[in-house]
Amino acid sequence: MGAGKKVKNAGKTTKGKLKETTGKAVGNESLEAKGRSEQALGDAKQAAQKAKDALKH
C-alpha cells in the first residue's frame, strides 16, 4: 500500500474514533454515528488497498 494512502486511511479511522468517543461523552448520537461511519469508511479503504497490493505481488 502506498505510504500516503495508508496514513490517510488510518487518519480517517482515527478521526472517526475520536468523533465517536466525543459523541458518547457529550451525549450527541449524531456525532457518534458520524464517527462510526468514518471509521468504517477508513477501514474499508485500508482493506481495499491491501487487496490491491496483494494482487500486485
Buried (B, 14 or more C-beta within 10 A) or exposed (E): BEEEBBEBBBEBBEBBBEBBEEBEEEEBEEBBEBBBEBBEBBBEBBEEBEEEEEEEE
